[in-house]
Amino acid sequence: MVVDDQLQHTPLEPEHRELGAKLGPFAGWLMPIEYEGTLAEHRAVRERVGIFDLMHLGKVTVEGERAVDVIQRAVTNDVAKIAPGHAQYNLVLNERGGIVDDVLVYRLGDERWFIVPNAANTEKVHAILLEEAGDAPVDVVLHADWCFLAVQGPLSPEVVGGLFPEAANLGYMQCTEVEYRGQQLVLSRSGYTGEVGFEVFPPEQVVHELWGDVVEAGQAFRMDPVGLGARDTLRLEMGYPLHGQDISEERTPLEAASSWAVSFDKGEFRGRDALVRQKEEGVPARLWGFLMQDRLIPRAHYPVLRDGEAVGETTSGTFSPTLRVGIALGYVSPRDVAQAGDEVEIEVRGKRGRAIVTKPPFVESSPKRAS
């Protein structure tokens, strides 16, 4: 494979190559796409435990007595409701109400916050936070030297708890700072797979040791390394949107079935006025899940039809390793043209297959399960 010199490389690339990873470009990075195979890695996470290198995602801290005000103006949800040691899903919007990114916001302390943007949008989110901070006494820092590992699956508490006893006290969407080899790192019970799992953010100077220690701790539980291919199938089974596919700056949270992450009564925030106008004028489209009834596998940008007429397009699609059928996300327009339980057709390479309109998740899995 010819690799563009502009791609960024994870510091764990030597470890991945030793494990036989197939590396490929993703969001400006050269990352592991799969090791033994996407289907096997998917099942490892659903049934046991897997470890991911997610170095490509952004890491931004916001600190200071006015930090909460800065973040409130930058995101849609009410971060004032986040107690120290907790996290919250959020959206960052443009002034038109379009989704610049979806992020997790962690409150590490009274005045110390941590935000994780998607790889392709890190600079945009960082710039928005800096703009909202202005001259306020708030430090907004992009940490290019922080890394990101995720351990996901029903056996993840045993693996992570063996290294960090603090993990046993973390509920879903809770976080803490722990010490590892003399360094402070962030530990969170969160993830993008729908399984019980943990995310760890170490400084680069100890990431090789941490990867090795986690891999060693996982051997007794048959933990597998997992690439971005399985991460995509896992998140799609849960109906988690991927920015750049299912959500984008051209779609609002009201269209993307994400209004639950918007707090209109918290005060002003970027994009709020546009969302209020859209609510008043009418939301033109809606994001749904589609569960195939025929032996066809949908991908992105396939037509969705109702009574023979095109009413939308898929945004993501795959073969579900758990359900053994095709699943997809996509928008229909007008918004009320289809409801959950309705039958539509998806055109897959010239063939039309029946699909049931579904409100995700597609599988019976939950990251909130008690560990």
LUMZAKE-514352 format. One record per residue (C-alpha): residue in three letters; x negated, y negated, z. Coordinates in steps of 0.02 Angstrom, whole numbers, plus 50000, padded with zeros to 5 digits. Each point is the difference from the previous one (the first is absolute). Layout:
N
ALAXYZ...
***
This chain:
371
MET500005000050000VAL499374982649956VAL500244988950151ASP500224981349983ASP498614991150094GLN501314988250070LEU500825013850103GLN499714999550187HIS499395016050081THR500545007450166PRO498525002650117LEU500605017950019GLU499725004049816PRO498565012050038GLU501115009950118HIS501385000849870ARG498835005949862GLU499325013550115LEU501795005950027GLY500275001049812ALA501194985349988LYS500614993949832LEU499694981350007GLY500954987349899PRO500344981349990PHE501404993150108ALA500354981650035GLY498204995149962TRP499225014250099LEU499275017049959MET500995011450117PRO500345018650025ILE501525005049896GLU499995018350052TYR498865013650069GLU500775017549985GLY501564993449913THR501444988350035LEU501295013650036ALA498895009050126GLU499524983750085HIS501824994550008ARG500485016350086ALA498544998450121VAL500694983550063ARG501805006150009GLU499545016350087ARG498374996750095VAL498904984649989GLY498964990349874ILE498714986050004PHE500004985449878ASP498704986849958LEU500974983849975MET498544988049995HIS500784990749853LEU501384992350106GLY499734982750073LYS499664995550182VAL500354982450064THR499994993550178VAL500944984550054GLU499534993150170GLY500444984750103GLU501404992650103ARG500944994949842ALA499725016549910VAL501805005750025ASP500654984149915VAL498845002349852ILE500545018049973GLN501854995850024ARG499924988049853ALA499055012449891VAL501105015550021THR501845004549998ASN500275009450163ASP500034992550174VAL498275003250068ALA500434991150163LYS500915016150044ILE498395010149991ALA499295003450173PRO498135002250019GLY499555017749952HIS501365001549869ALA500124998249810GLN501344994749876TYR500345002149814ASN500044983549906LEU500104992149828VAL499034985149934LEU500994990049871ASN499684986649872GLU501094984549994ARG501175008649877GLY500335013850126GLY498975012749904ILE498995012750098VAL498154995449999ASP499625015050111ASP500665011250137VAL498905000750155LEU499905006950175VAL499774987050136TYR499195006250161ARG499984990050161LEU498425004850091GLY500174986950137ASP500954984350045GLU499034989649874ARG499145013649897TRP500835007149845PHE499475012049862ILE500775001049826VAL499735013649869PRO500424994849820ASN499935011049846ALA498345000649909ALA500514990349845ASN500844986450104THR498754997450140GLU499324983649932LYS501764993249969VAL500585004150176HIS498404993050075ALA500234983949902ILE501824998350056LEU499515002250182LEU498624987149982GLU501224987949919GLU501285002350138ALA498654997850132GLY499434983449927ASP499084990250134ALA500765009650145PRO498785007550127VAL500205017349925ASP498655011549932VAL500525009849845VAL498625012549957LEU499915012749859HIS498955014750061ALA499155007649848ASP498905010550115TRP501455008850087CYS500495017349939PHE501645009550006LEU500305018650032ALA501705008350020VAL500365016850080GLN501755005749956GLY501055015450032PRO500875009450142LEU498335005450075SER499234982549993PRO500274996750187GLU498915015050042VAL498614994349883VAL500004981550046GLY500375003150183GLY498445010650013LEU498964984749957PHE501074986150073PRO501025004650155GLU500934983449978ALA500905007649851ALA501125010150116ASN500784984050066LEU500424992449831GLY501775000649935TYR500464996849819MET499414982849942GLN498954997150154CYS498174995550001THR498514997350113GLU498144996449995VAL498835014050048GLU498125002150017TYR499005011549889ARG498105001450006GLY499894982850079GLN501154991949872GLN501784993750016LEU501255006549873VAL501874999149974LEU501045015850021SER501815000249945ARG501375013149991SER500614995749826GLY499835006049821TYR500715001349824THR500445018549993GLY501575002350105GLU499065011250120VAL499374997050175GLY498314991949973PHE498674987850052GLU499014986349913VAL498274995150059PHE499034984349954PRO498145001750042PRO498584988349954GLU498975006549855GLN498485003150109VAL500855014950084VAL501165006249862HIS498865014349948GLU499915006550178LEU501884998050025TRP500415009249838GLY498865014250052ASP500715000950175VAL501815000149937VAL499605013349870GLU499175010750133ALA501474997550120GLY501205004949861GLN499175016549956ALA500965009550134PHE501634993649924ARG499565003449817MET499964981549961ASP499704995749817PRO499324984249920VAL501394991849900GLY499904988449849LEU501094986149935GLY500955012149887ALA500815008750148ARG500214983550091ASP501104994649855THR501085015749999LEU500174999550190ARG500564981850003LEU501195002749854GLU500875014450089MET500354987450139GLY500554986549880TYR498624988350059PRO499754986649866LEU498334997149916HIS499574982149959GLY499674997549816GLN501265013549957ASP501565000250109ILE499794982550070SER499174985049922GLU500024981149988GLU501445001949877ARG501115008650128THR500714993350164PRO500275009750162LEU501884999049969GLU499785009249834ALA498735012150073ALA501175006350138SER498824992150127SER501144986850076TRP499805009250166ALA498234992850005VAL500624982049980SER500474989350149PHE500984985049936ASP500334993250174LYS498194998550057GLY499714983349913GLU499094994949842PHE498885011949907ARG499285000749826GLY501355004849874ARG501464998450121ASP500944986749900ALA499925010649842LEU500725015050093VAL501424989550070ARG500424994149824GLN499975017849934LYS501175005750137GLU501214986149955GLU499895002449812GLY499995019050002VAL498615012950003PRO499765006049820ALA499225017350027ARG499645013550129LEU498635012750030TRP500635018050019GLY499315017350009PHE500425013049867LEU500025018750033MET499895010049838GLN501265013949970ASP499125006649844ARG498245006549972LEU499294983349947ILE498664989850088PRO500284981249995ARG498574987649997ALA499964981050003HIS500904989849866TYR501275013249948PRO501774993849957VAL501425002750124LEU501715002349918ARG501804999850062ASP501375006149884GLY498744999449858GLU499534981850029ALA498294994450061VAL500194992650175GLY498225000150065GLU498265007350001THR498965011050113THR498524992150089SER499175015650074GLY500305018449969THR499225016850038PHE500275018550032SER500435002150185PRO498895013950070THR501215002050146LEU501645000449903ARG499295007749840VAL500984987749893GLY499714983249920ILE500294984150101ALA499874981649957LEU500284982350058GLY500734986949884TYR501114984749980VAL501764999549934SER500894984349941PRO501274993350032ARG499805004450183ASP501695008650017VAL499865010749843ALA499535015150107GLN500155005550181ALA499245013950104GLY500715016749942ASP500374994349823GLU499315009749852VAL498944991249869GLU498835005749863ILE498144996949984GLU499225001249828VAL498375009650012ARG499015000049838GLY501555000149892LYS500975012450107ARG501384994750119GLY500105008050170ARG501324998450135ALA499514991450164ILE500914995850161VAL499834982250065THR499235001850173LYS499544989350148PRO498255006050050PRO499175008950082PHE500145015149887VAL499305011950132GLU500405003450181SER498444993050079SER499674986050122PRO498434991550068LYS500994996550159ARG500015018250055ALA499365002650175SER498225006549997
***
